[in-house]
């Protein structure tokens, strides 16, 4: 499946897919408006639910919570993996962590 990019500040979170996926959360460049400085990579059974949890003040990852509660523009890239099992998503997550080097996964 293709990767999708969304601005978490402008989309309706209820419109995110409630599907299995791998995702990465980034800041947005003020100049190019492109994703920069990956903060977090994760996998989930429900992208909408997990994104809302990351944006809540109850986010367990302190590094990610500080970023998500900041006024910085947040972009998310995700890839739906509807027929995947947990092992396949964890493998894809590992590949994305290597590719994006997220600050808050450390």
Rosetta constraint file for C-alpha pairs under 8 A:
AtomPair CA 1 CA 79 HARMONIC 6.43 0.50
AtomPair CA 1 CA 80 HARMONIC 6.38 0.50
AtomPair CA 1 CA 81 HARMONIC 7.13 0.50
AtomPair CA 2 CA 79 HARMONIC 6.15 0.50
AtomPair CA 2 CA 80 HARMONIC 7.71 0.50
AtomPair CA 3 CA 77 HARMONIC 6.42 0.50
AtomPair CA 3 CA 78 HARMONIC 5.44 0.50
AtomPair CA 3 CA 79 HARMONIC 4.60 0.50
AtomPair CA 3 CA 80 HARMONIC 7.61 0.50
AtomPair CA 4 CA 77 HARMONIC 5.46 0.50
AtomPair CA 4 CA 78 HARMONIC 5.38 0.50
AtomPair CA 4 CA 79 HARMONIC 6.39 0.50
AtomPair CA 5 CA 75 HARMONIC 6.82 0.50
AtomPair CA 5 CA 76 HARMONIC 5.58 0.50
AtomPair CA 5 CA 77 HARMONIC 4.35 0.50
AtomPair CA 5 CA 78 HARMONIC 6.56 0.50
AtomPair CA 6 CA 11 HARMONIC 7.13 0.50
AtomPair CA 6 CA 75 HARMONIC 5.64 0.50
AtomPair CA 6 CA 76 HARMONIC 5.36 0.50
AtomPair CA 6 CA 77 HARMONIC 6.53 0.50
AtomPair CA 7 CA 11 HARMONIC 6.23 0.50
AtomPair CA 7 CA 73 HARMONIC 7.45 0.50
AtomPair CA 7 CA 74 HARMONIC 6.00 0.50
AtomPair CA 7 CA 75 HARMONIC 4.52 0.50
AtomPair CA 7 CA 76 HARMONIC 6.45 0.50
AtomPair CA 8 CA 13 HARMONIC 7.48 0.50
AtomPair CA 8 CA 73 HARMONIC 7.64 0.50
AtomPair CA 8 CA 74 HARMONIC 5.55 0.50
AtomPair CA 8 CA 75 HARMONIC 5.71 0.50
AtomPair CA 8 CA 76 HARMONIC 6.77 0.50
AtomPair CA 9 CA 73 HARMONIC 6.67 0.50
AtomPair CA 9 CA 74 HARMONIC 6.63 0.50
AtomPair CA 11 CA 15 HARMONIC 7.47 0.50
AtomPair CA 12 CA 16 HARMONIC 7.51 0.50
AtomPair CA 13 CA 48 HARMONIC 6.41 0.50
AtomPair CA 13 CA 51 HARMONIC 7.75 0.50
AtomPair CA 13 CA 52 HARMONIC 7.18 0.50
AtomPair CA 14 CA 48 HARMONIC 6.56 0.50
AtomPair CA 15 CA 48 HARMONIC 7.61 0.50
AtomPair CA 16 CA 47 HARMONIC 6.62 0.50
AtomPair CA 16 CA 48 HARMONIC 4.95 0.50
AtomPair CA 17 CA 46 HARMONIC 7.21 0.50
AtomPair CA 17 CA 47 HARMONIC 5.89 0.50
AtomPair CA 17 CA 48 HARMONIC 5.76 0.50
AtomPair CA 18 CA 45 HARMONIC 7.59 0.50
AtomPair CA 18 CA 46 HARMONIC 4.50 0.50
AtomPair CA 18 CA 47 HARMONIC 5.35 0.50
AtomPair CA 18 CA 48 HARMONIC 5.27 0.50
AtomPair CA 18 CA 49 HARMONIC 7.08 0.50
AtomPair CA 19 CA 44 HARMONIC 7.91 0.50
AtomPair CA 19 CA 45 HARMONIC 5.78 0.50
AtomPair CA 19 CA 46 HARMONIC 4.65 0.50
AtomPair CA 19 CA 47 HARMONIC 5.81 0.50
AtomPair CA 19 CA 48 HARMONIC 7.83 0.50
AtomPair CA 19 CA 80 HARMONIC 6.78 0.50
AtomPair CA 19 CA 81 HARMONIC 7.58 0.50
AtomPair CA 19 CA 82 HARMONIC 6.15 0.50
AtomPair CA 20 CA 43 HARMONIC 7.58 0.50
AtomPair CA 20 CA 44 HARMONIC 5.54 0.50
AtomPair CA 20 CA 45 HARMONIC 4.05 0.50
AtomPair CA 20 CA 46 HARMONIC 5.44 0.50
AtomPair CA 20 CA 47 HARMONIC 6.58 0.50
AtomPair CA 20 CA 80 HARMONIC 5.98 0.50
AtomPair CA 20 CA 81 HARMONIC 5.36 0.50
AtomPair CA 20 CA 82 HARMONIC 5.19 0.50
AtomPair CA 20 CA 83 HARMONIC 7.83 0.50
AtomPair CA 20 CA 84 HARMONIC 7.28 0.50
AtomPair CA 21 CA 43 HARMONIC 5.74 0.50
AtomPair CA 21 CA 44 HARMONIC 5.58 0.50
AtomPair CA 21 CA 45 HARMONIC 6.56 0.50
AtomPair CA 21 CA 46 HARMONIC 7.30 0.50
AtomPair CA 21 CA 47 HARMONIC 6.39 0.50
AtomPair CA 21 CA 78 HARMONIC 6.66 0.50
AtomPair CA 21 CA 79 HARMONIC 5.50 0.50
AtomPair CA 21 CA 80 HARMONIC 4.33 0.50
AtomPair CA 21 CA 81 HARMONIC 4.93 0.50
AtomPair CA 21 CA 82 HARMONIC 7.06 0.50
AtomPair CA 21 CA 89 HARMONIC 7.11 0.50
AtomPair CA 22 CA 41 HARMONIC 7.44 0.50
AtomPair CA 22 CA 42 HARMONIC 5.78 0.50
AtomPair CA 22 CA 43 HARMONIC 4.27 0.50
AtomPair CA 22 CA 44 HARMONIC 6.47 0.50
AtomPair CA 22 CA 78 HARMONIC 5.67 0.50
AtomPair CA 22 CA 79 HARMONIC 5.52 0.50
AtomPair CA 22 CA 80 HARMONIC 6.74 0.50
AtomPair CA 22 CA 81 HARMONIC 7.35 0.50
AtomPair CA 22 CA 89 HARMONIC 6.44 0.50
AtomPair CA 22 CA 92 HARMONIC 6.99 0.50
AtomPair CA 22 CA 93 HARMONIC 6.15 0.50
AtomPair CA 23 CA 41 HARMONIC 5.68 0.50
AtomPair CA 23 CA 42 HARMONIC 5.51 0.50
AtomPair CA 23 CA 43 HARMONIC 6.24 0.50
AtomPair CA 23 CA 76 HARMONIC 6.72 0.50
AtomPair CA 23 CA 77 HARMONIC 5.56 0.50
AtomPair CA 23 CA 78 HARMONIC 4.08 0.50
AtomPair CA 23 CA 79 HARMONIC 6.39 0.50
AtomPair CA 23 CA 93 HARMONIC 7.83 0.50
AtomPair CA 24 CA 38 HARMONIC 6.95 0.50
AtomPair CA 24 CA 39 HARMONIC 7.49 0.50
AtomPair CA 24 CA 40 HARMONIC 5.55 0.50
AtomPair CA 24 CA 41 HARMONIC 4.26 0.50
AtomPair CA 24 CA 42 HARMONIC 6.48 0.50
AtomPair CA 24 CA 76 HARMONIC 5.55 0.50
AtomPair CA 24 CA 77 HARMONIC 5.27 0.50
AtomPair CA 24 CA 78 HARMONIC 6.37 0.50
AtomPair CA 24 CA 96 HARMONIC 7.82 0.50
AtomPair CA 25 CA 38 HARMONIC 5.89 0.50
AtomPair CA 25 CA 39 HARMONIC 5.61 0.50
AtomPair CA 25 CA 40 HARMONIC 5.24 0.50
AtomPair CA 25 CA 41 HARMONIC 6.50 0.50
AtomPair CA 25 CA 74 HARMONIC 6.83 0.50
AtomPair CA 25 CA 75 HARMONIC 5.81 0.50
AtomPair CA 25 CA 76 HARMONIC 4.51 0.50
AtomPair CA 25 CA 77 HARMONIC 6.62 0.50
AtomPair CA 26 CA 35 HARMONIC 5.49 0.50
AtomPair CA 26 CA 36 HARMONIC 5.69 0.50
AtomPair CA 26 CA 37 HARMONIC 5.74 0.50
AtomPair CA 26 CA 38 HARMONIC 4.30 0.50
AtomPair CA 26 CA 39 HARMONIC 5.48 0.50
AtomPair CA 26 CA 40 HARMONIC 7.31 0.50
AtomPair CA 26 CA 74 HARMONIC 5.75 0.50
AtomPair CA 26 CA 75 HARMONIC 5.14 0.50
AtomPair CA 26 CA 76 HARMONIC 6.13 0.50
AtomPair CA 27 CA 35 HARMONIC 5.80 0.50
AtomPair CA 27 CA 36 HARMONIC 5.36 0.50
AtomPair CA 27 CA 37 HARMONIC 5.86 0.50
AtomPair CA 27 CA 38 HARMONIC 6.71 0.50
AtomPair CA 27 CA 39 HARMONIC 7.50 0.50
AtomPair CA 27 CA 72 HARMONIC 6.66 0.50
AtomPair CA 27 CA 73 HARMONIC 5.83 0.50
AtomPair CA 27 CA 74 HARMONIC 4.88 0.50
AtomPair CA 27 CA 75 HARMONIC 6.01 0.50
AtomPair CA 28 CA 33 HARMONIC 5.48 0.50
AtomPair CA 28 CA 34 HARMONIC 5.55 0.50
AtomPair CA 28 CA 35 HARMONIC 4.72 0.50
AtomPair CA 28 CA 36 HARMONIC 5.65 0.50
AtomPair CA 28 CA 72 HARMONIC 7.66 0.50
AtomPair CA 28 CA 73 HARMONIC 5.59 0.50
AtomPair CA 28 CA 74 HARMONIC 6.11 0.50
AtomPair CA 28 CA 75 HARMONIC 6.28 0.50
AtomPair CA 29 CA 33 HARMONIC 4.66 0.50
AtomPair CA 29 CA 34 HARMONIC 5.38 0.50
AtomPair CA 29 CA 35 HARMONIC 6.25 0.50
AtomPair CA 29 CA 36 HARMONIC 6.02 0.50
AtomPair CA 35 CA 75 HARMONIC 6.28 0.50
AtomPair CA 37 CA 102 HARMONIC 7.31 0.50
AtomPair CA 37 CA 103 HARMONIC 7.69 0.50
AtomPair CA 38 CA 100 HARMONIC 6.07 0.50
AtomPair CA 38 CA 101 HARMONIC 6.74 0.50
AtomPair CA 38 CA 102 HARMONIC 4.68 0.50
AtomPair CA 38 CA 103 HARMONIC 6.45 0.50
AtomPair CA 39 CA 64 HARMONIC 6.72 0.50
AtomPair CA 39 CA 67 HARMONIC 7.86 0.50
AtomPair CA 39 CA 102 HARMONIC 4.61 0.50
AtomPair CA 39 CA 103 HARMONIC 4.78 0.50
AtomPair CA 39 CA 104 HARMONIC 5.24 0.50
AtomPair CA 39 CA 105 HARMONIC 7.47 0.50
AtomPair CA 40 CA 64 HARMONIC 6.98 0.50
AtomPair CA 40 CA 102 HARMONIC 4.95 0.50
AtomPair CA 40 CA 103 HARMONIC 6.52 0.50
AtomPair CA 40 CA 104 HARMONIC 5.34 0.50
AtomPair CA 40 CA 105 HARMONIC 5.74 0.50
AtomPair CA 41 CA 93 HARMONIC 6.55 0.50
AtomPair CA 41 CA 96 HARMONIC 6.85 0.50
AtomPair CA 41 CA 97 HARMONIC 6.17 0.50
AtomPair CA 41 CA 102 HARMONIC 6.50 0.50
AtomPair CA 41 CA 105 HARMONIC 6.96 0.50
AtomPair CA 42 CA 93 HARMONIC 5.98 0.50
AtomPair CA 43 CA 89 HARMONIC 6.04 0.50
AtomPair CA 43 CA 90 HARMONIC 6.71 0.50
AtomPair CA 43 CA 93 HARMONIC 6.23 0.50
AtomPair CA 44 CA 50 HARMONIC 6.80 0.50
AtomPair CA 44 CA 89 HARMONIC 7.91 0.50
AtomPair CA 46 CA 50 HARMONIC 6.18 0.50
AtomPair CA 47 CA 51 HARMONIC 5.99 0.50
AtomPair CA 48 CA 52 HARMONIC 6.32 0.50
AtomPair CA 49 CA 53 HARMONIC 6.31 0.50
AtomPair CA 50 CA 54 HARMONIC 6.28 0.50
AtomPair CA 51 CA 55 HARMONIC 6.39 0.50
AtomPair CA 52 CA 56 HARMONIC 6.35 0.50
AtomPair CA 53 CA 58 HARMONIC 7.31 0.50
AtomPair CA 53 CA 59 HARMONIC 6.26 0.50
AtomPair CA 54 CA 58 HARMONIC 7.92 0.50
AtomPair CA 54 CA 59 HARMONIC 5.33 0.50
AtomPair CA 54 CA 64 HARMONIC 7.58 0.50
AtomPair CA 54 CA 65 HARMONIC 6.94 0.50
AtomPair CA 54 CA 68 HARMONIC 7.04 0.50
AtomPair CA 55 CA 59 HARMONIC 7.05 0.50
AtomPair CA 55 CA 65 HARMONIC 7.26 0.50
AtomPair CA 55 CA 68 HARMONIC 5.62 0.50
AtomPair CA 55 CA 69 HARMONIC 6.91 0.50
AtomPair CA 56 CA 65 HARMONIC 7.80 0.50
AtomPair CA 57 CA 65 HARMONIC 6.84 0.50
AtomPair CA 57 CA 69 HARMONIC 7.46 0.50
AtomPair CA 58 CA 65 HARMONIC 7.96 0.50
AtomPair CA 59 CA 64 HARMONIC 7.52 0.50
AtomPair CA 59 CA 65 HARMONIC 5.50 0.50
AtomPair CA 60 CA 65 HARMONIC 7.23 0.50
AtomPair CA 61 CA 65 HARMONIC 5.98 0.50
AtomPair CA 61 CA 104 HARMONIC 7.48 0.50
AtomPair CA 62 CA 66 HARMONIC 6.17 0.50
AtomPair CA 63 CA 67 HARMONIC 6.60 0.50
AtomPair CA 63 CA 103 HARMONIC 7.96 0.50
AtomPair CA 63 CA 104 HARMONIC 5.41 0.50
AtomPair CA 64 CA 68 HARMONIC 6.00 0.50
AtomPair CA 64 CA 104 HARMONIC 5.81 0.50
AtomPair CA 65 CA 69 HARMONIC 5.98 0.50
AtomPair CA 66 CA 70 HARMONIC 6.14 0.50
AtomPair CA 67 CA 72 HARMONIC 7.45 0.50
AtomPair CA 68 CA 74 HARMONIC 7.48 0.50
AtomPair CA 81 CA 89 HARMONIC 7.53 0.50
AtomPair CA 84 CA 88 HARMONIC 5.86 0.50
AtomPair CA 84 CA 89 HARMONIC 6.54 0.50
AtomPair CA 85 CA 89 HARMONIC 6.47 0.50
AtomPair CA 86 CA 90 HARMONIC 6.09 0.50
AtomPair CA 87 CA 91 HARMONIC 6.19 0.50
AtomPair CA 88 CA 92 HARMONIC 6.32 0.50
AtomPair CA 89 CA 93 HARMONIC 5.99 0.50
AtomPair CA 90 CA 94 HARMONIC 6.12 0.50
AtomPair CA 91 CA 95 HARMONIC 6.38 0.50
AtomPair CA 92 CA 96 HARMONIC 6.26 0.50
AtomPair CA 93 CA 97 HARMONIC 6.13 0.50
AtomPair CA 94 CA 98 HARMONIC 6.32 0.50
AtomPair CA 95 CA 99 HARMONIC 6.22 0.50
AtomPair CA 96 CA 100 HARMONIC 5.77 0.50
AtomPair CA 96 CA 101 HARMONIC 7.81 0.50
AtomPair CA 97 CA 101 HARMONIC 5.20 0.50
AtomPair CA 97 CA 102 HARMONIC 6.26 0.50
AtomPair CA 97 CA 105 HARMONIC 7.92 0.50
AtomPair CA 102 CA 106 HARMONIC 7.43 0.50
